[in-house]
Amino acid sequence: MAIIHNKPASAYDQPHTMSDKPVTGVLSQTTGAKVMDEMNISVGNINKGNAKGTKTSGIKTRGNGAATKGRIARGPMC
């Protein structure tokens, strides 16, 4: 049987970074239609068209055998 711990919110620590600084500026303060301008939203087959393009450059990899999904690595190469 599960043990349920019903603690009040005051029993938990406040959100903080790994260096014990408080977390600030997480939520956007703008509301309404301005927020929707920067969001990338799609509903079904309809989208706003503001998504980033697909990365087409990359490094051709070796040893793929009968690859069916491409042979180019497109991630960030550091």
Contacts in CASP RR format, 6 or more apart in sequence:
PFRMAT RR
TARGET T0000
AUTHOR 0000-0000-0000
METHOD contacts of the structure
MODEL  1
MAIIHNKPASAYDQPHTMSDKPVTGVLSQTTGAKVMDEMNISVGNINKGN
AKGTKTSGIKTRGNGAATKGRIARGPMC
14 22 0 8 1.000
15 22 0 8 1.000
15 23 0 8 1.000
16 22 0 8 1.000
16 23 0 8 1.000
17 23 0 8 1.000
28 35 0 8 1.000
39 48 0 8 1.000
40 47 0 8 1.000
40 48 0 8 1.000
40 49 0 8 1.000
40 50 0 8 1.000
40 51 0 8 1.000
41 47 0 8 1.000
41 48 0 8 1.000
42 48 0 8 1.000
55 74 0 8 1.000
55 75 0 8 1.000
56 74 0 8 1.000
57 74 0 8 1.000
58 72 0 8 1.000
58 73 0 8 1.000
58 74 0 8 1.000
58 75 0 8 1.000
58 77 0 8 1.000
59 72 0 8 1.000
59 73 0 8 1.000
59 77 0 8 1.000
60 71 0 8 1.000
60 72 0 8 1.000
61 71 0 8 1.000
61 72 0 8 1.000
61 73 0 8 1.000
64 70 0 8 1.000
64 71 0 8 1.000
END
